């Protein structure tokens, strides 16, 4: 079968036309999810094409491509922010290839399968991890399996006026059994540009070393990969690193799973392998405060790691507790200091505007961020994403959310949720104030200039600076 996999536009005037601040800091990275899906689908004997509309979208070119390829099945990934555009792109495919069956997957449709099907844009929803489910569903659509739809685990579909949801599929235990992502079906790595100041050398390749997260953060959706932590082997990850560098021209790696440092033995093995690479390969990772130690961070630095990203979220212990973070501000401070003492650059995410946010807790967070030797801070607005514990709590209290606009965390013009202690105007001003207070400090600006090491890093910092100055 001819299978078209689509990452929908993040921001387009052609579909949806949503407002967005921080246009210079959009994180344009390849869709690993679609690359994995393409690899297993191709191995199953299908003809596969990926269209990354999140990177660049031209309506006329897209329509022409769909008409020429004439897909029998289109798979569309949908997060909560991109759902309106996923619906739009699916409808566009249907208008050109009317016989195509359209399948949606991703965090939002996993959390809200019935609502997603109610849009009328999708024929099926894949719930959770997609590789095995998608291939089995394709076999059914291709007539290869003499089974009913109800026997395909992990999907939802319309059955008359009702929505049928089949039993959950067991998550993939042996991640090494998956083929490496089919990066050759994506646009060249050089076309992508991650968040400014998060890289030193382009092109950059992103790699996932694990799936599942046992943490209980109430604002984070674990619906797709679940809570059970599953780790790839060092050998399997290094095979992907070497392919990304040797075949696709990557000059830097970002380990994109936030559980990268969960298993110290794995980190040690990766570091030993990376130290053997010539020339030295720069890399960064996401990590957790509770899963790092000073010796581990130094080992990572010696192996080429130059930056880590912590999700600190707040400088207020009460807010941290309500968010389910299981850490306090002092533990967060220690982890940042350990990383800096190891010679690493540190980025930090803060979550601003949860239901427990007050003017006092906000000020405490900003002052906390300024007191740390952070290289970069992101002050993200709170969005109660479906599937999260906080979403469930707010929904039970009677809140109703419009995710048609404002679900992008960097959009300071529209909001899905405004904390009770603030007006909409105060909330928008608070987000912009956090960025200005942190970044527009003479001492900070001077230290940034002194720390830049490469031309790519310089231009990335410059783009970020223009975005902050525009607030």
N, C-alpha and C positions, 0 to 999 in steps of 0.2 A: 504493500500500500504506500501511497505518497502521503507523508506526514509533514506538516508544517508546524513548527514550534515557535511561539511568539512571546517575546518580552514586551509588554505594552509600553506606550510612551509614558514617561514620567511627567513631563510637562509639555503640552503642545497647545497651540492656538487652534489647530485643526480639530482636535477632540477635547472638548471640555473647557479649555482656556482658563485654568486655575491660576490664581495669583500666587506668587512665590517670591519671597525675599532670598537673599544670599545666592543669587544665580551663579556667582563665581565659585561657590563651594559645593556644588552638586557632586556627589560621589559617583562618578561614572566608571563602573567596573563591570567586567564580563559576568554574565549570568551562569554561575556554576551549576545551578539546578537544571537549567535547560541543557547544558553541555553533558551532564550526567545522563539525563533522560534521552538525549540524542544518541549517546553511545550505546545504551542498552537496547534502544529501539532499532538502531542500525544492526546490532548484533543479532537481533531477532529476524532480520531479513527484509526490513522495510527501507524505503528510500526517504531520507530525512533531510530537511532544510531548516535552519534557524534564522529567524528574522529578529534582530535586536532593535526594536523601535525605541527602546529607552535611550539608546546611544544617539540615534538620529532618526527623525521620522519625516518622510515626504509622502503625503497621501497619494499623489499620482503614481510615484514609483512603486509604492506598496501595492496599489490596485493592479498595476501592470504585472508585478511579480506574482501575485495570487492568480491572476488570469492565466499566465504562462505555465505556472507550476501545477495548477488545478488540483489542489490537495483533496484527498478523500477524508482526511482527518486534520483538524487544526487543534493544537494544544496551546492554551493561553495561561500564563502564570498570573496570579492576582494577589497582591498584598492589599491591605486596607486602603492606603493612599492611592494605589493605582487601580482600584476596582472600577471607578467610572470609566477610565480609559480602557480597561480590559473589556468592559461591556461594549464600549464604542468600537474597539478594534474587532471584537468577535462579530458584531453586527455588520461591520464593513466586509469581513470575510464572507459572511453569509450572503450578502448582497451580490458578491462576485462569483462565489462558488456555492451555489444554492444547495448542492447535494452533500456538501462536506458536513461531517459530524464534528461538533465543537465540544472539546473537553477542557474544563478549567481545573487548575490545581494551585496550591500555594496556601499561605497562612490564613488568608481571609476566608476563602471558600471552605477550608478545612474546619474553621470555627463556625461558619454560618452556611452550611450547604443548602438548606431550604431557602433562605433569603437569596442566595446567589442564583439558584435555579429560578426563583420567582422573577428575576430580571428578564427572563425569556431569551437571554443571549447564549446560554450554554445548554447542551444536551445532557452532559454528564459532569459530575464533580468527582475528582479524585481526592480522597481524604487521607491526609498524612503523607508519608514517604511515597513518592510516585513511581519509582523505577519498576517494581514488580507488578504493581496494579495497572499501570499504563499499558505495559506489554500484554498482560492478560486481557485487558479490555479490548485492545487492538485485535487480538486473536479472536475474540468473540465477534467483533464487528466484521472481521474478514472471513467469518464462517469456519474458522479452524477448530473451534471448540464447540462441541454439541452440548452446551450448558445454557442455563438461563442466566439473565443478568443478575438475578438474586444470588447466584452462586459465585459471582466475582466479588471477592472481599474488598472492602475499603472504597466503595463508590456510593454516590447518591444520584438519583435520576427521577424524572417525573413518571408517575404511573397513574394515568388518568388525571384526576384532580389532586391526587396525593403525591407526596414525595417519599420515595422508597430509599432507605439507607441500609446498606448491607453490613454485616458484622465487620468489626475492625480487622485489619490485616496486621499480623505480627510484624514488628519493625525488623529491618535487616540487621542481623547480628554480626555477620562476617563482612565488614566493609571492604576488606581486601578482595572479596569476590566480585566487587563491582569493577567494570572497566574504567580506565582513566577517562576524565571528561573529554568530549570530542571538541577540543578547542579549535580545530581546523574548520569547523562549521560556523564559528563565530567570526565577527570582523577581526582584523589583525590587532594584536595587543597595543600597537602604537596608536590606535584610534581612541583608546580609553584614557581617561584622566581622573585619578582618584581625588579625594578631598585634598585641597591645598595644604601643604605642611605635613602631610602624612607619608611623604615619599622623598627620597633623595635622587633616585634614578628611574627614568622611564625607558622602556616599557616595564610595567609592574604586573606580575601575575598573582592572583589570589588562590589560596589552597586551603581546603578544609581537611583537618587531620582527625576529626572526630564528629560524632553526632550525639545529641541528647545532652541535657543539662539537669543535674540533680538539685540545683538551687531552687529556692521557693520565692523568687522575686515576684511580687504581686502584679507588676506592670509588664511582665515579659510573657509572651505567648510561646509555650513549649508544645503546642498542639501538633506541629508537623513532625518534629524529631523526638518528642517525648522527653521524659525525665531520666530514662536509663542511659547512662554514659557508655558509649561504644567508641573504641579507639582503633584507628588504623595502625598497622605495624610501621616501624621505622623504615623498613625496606620499601614498603609500598608507597609511603609518602616521598621518600627520596627518589623513587622512580619517576614520580610526577614532577618533583623539583627539577631533576635532570632533563626531563622532556620539555618543561616550560622554558628552561634556559637554552638547551641545545636545539630544539625544533622550532620554538615559537619566539625566541629572541628576548626573553625576559631578562632584565638586568637587576631586578629586585623582586623579592617575594614578600607577600603579606599572608601570614597564617590567620585565617579569617574566623575561626571558631573561637568563642570566648572561653572555651575550656582547654585551651592549648596547654596550659601548665598544670592541668589536673593530675597527671601521672608523672611524678618526678623522674622515674626510670625512662619513660618515653622522651622527656625533654633532654635527658642526658644522652640518650642514643641519637636523637636528632642533632644535638650540638656536636657530638663526636663526628657524625657524618658530614655536617656542614663545614667543619674545620678542615676537612680533607679537600674541599673544592678549591680549584685554582682557575681563575683568580677568585679572591675572596668575594662572597656573595652577600650584599646587604639584605637584611630582612627585618620585618616588624611583626608584632603579634598583638592580639587582644588577650587580656588575661584578667584574673580575679585576684582581689586583695588577699583572700584567705588561702590562695594556692601558690603563693610565691614566698621565697626566703632569700636573704642576702646572697648566699652562695649560689643559688640557682640563677639569680639575675646576673651575677658576675660571669657565670659560665655561659649564659646566653650572650652577653656582651663580647666575650672572647671568641664566640662562634659567628660573629657578624651581625647580631641583633643590635639595632641602634635606637629603636623606639618601642615603647609599650603603651597600650591604651587600657586604662582602668575605668570601670564604671563606678565612680564615687557617689554620684546621684545627689547627695545633699551634705551640708555641713551641720545639720541639725539631727541629733541622735533620736529624737522622737519621730521625726519624719522617716529616718532610716529604718526604724523599727516597724513603722506602719507599712512601709514599702516592702517589708520582708527581706531586708538585705542581710541580716544576721551579722552585721559588723557595726562598729561605731566610728565616729569621726577620728578618734585617736588611732585606731587600726588603719584607717585609710591614710592618715598622715604618715604613719610608719612605712607603709608599703611604698609611698611616693618617695620618701627619703632613701629607702633601700635602693630603689631603682636609680635615683640620681647619684647616690654614692657609688653605684656600679658603673657609672658613666653613660647611662641611658637617657635619651630624651623621653619625656613623659607627656602623654595626652590624657585628658580626663573628660568623661561625660558627666554632666549634671542634669538632673530631671527637675524642671521648674514648673510648679503649678499643679501638683497632686492635690487631692481633696483636703490634705492636712497642711497645705502651704498657707503661711500667714506672712504679713510684712516682716515680722521678726525673724521667722525661719528663712525667708528669702535673703534678708540682709546677712544673716549668719552664714548662709551658703556662699554668698559673694565674697564676704570677708575671709572665709575659710579658703576659698579658691585663691584669693590674692596672697594669703599667708604661705601658700605652698610654692615650692620651686617648680611649678608646672611650666612646660613649654607651650602648651596649648590647652584651652578649655572650651568645651562645647556646652552651651546652656540650651538644652532641648526642652521644648514645651511638652507638657504632659498630654498624651492621647490615650484614652481608655480603649485599647485595641480589643476587639472581640476575642474571646478565648482566655483572656487574662482574669486573674482573681479579682482585681479591682473593677474591671468591667462588670463582672457578675454581681459584685456588691452594689455598684451604682445602679445597675439595671433592676436589682431587687428592690432598691429604694424608690424606683419609679422614673429614673432618668431615661430619656430617649435620645439617641444620638443620630446626627446627620453626618455620615461619613462622605457625603458627596463633595464636600470641600473642607479644607482645613486639616486634613489628616496628615499632611506632611509636617514633620517636626520642625522644619526650618521656616515654615510659613507663619509669619507673625501678623498677618492681616486677617486670617480667618481661623476660627476655633471650633473644635468639636466639643470641648469642655472648658468651662471657666471655673476656677476654684471659688468656693463661697466667700472667701475673704476679700475678693477683688471684683471690680467691674471689668468688663471686657477691655475698656480703654486702659485701665490700670495694669491689667495683665500684659497687654501688648507693650506698654511702656516699660514694664518690669523686665521683660525678656531683652529688649534693646539696651536697657540700662546695664544689665549684667555684662553684656559684651563690651560696652563702652568702658565700664569701670575696670574690667580685667585687662583689656588690650591697650587702651589709650593711656598707659603709664610710661613716662619717659624712661624709667629704669628698665621696664620690660622691653620697650622698643629697642633700646640700645643692646640689651642682651641678645635679642633675636638677630639683629644685624651681625653680631659677633659670632653667632653659632652657625650661620649658613655655610654649607660645605660644597654645594654643587650648583651649577646653573639651573637645573631642574628644580632644586629646592628653592632657589632665589625667586624664580617666576611663580612657583606655587605660593610662597609667602606673599608676594606682591598681589596676586589675585585675592587672597584672603584679606589683605589690608584694605584694598579698594572696597570690598564688601562691607567690612566693618565701618569704614569711613562714610559709607552711604546711609548708615542708620540714622 
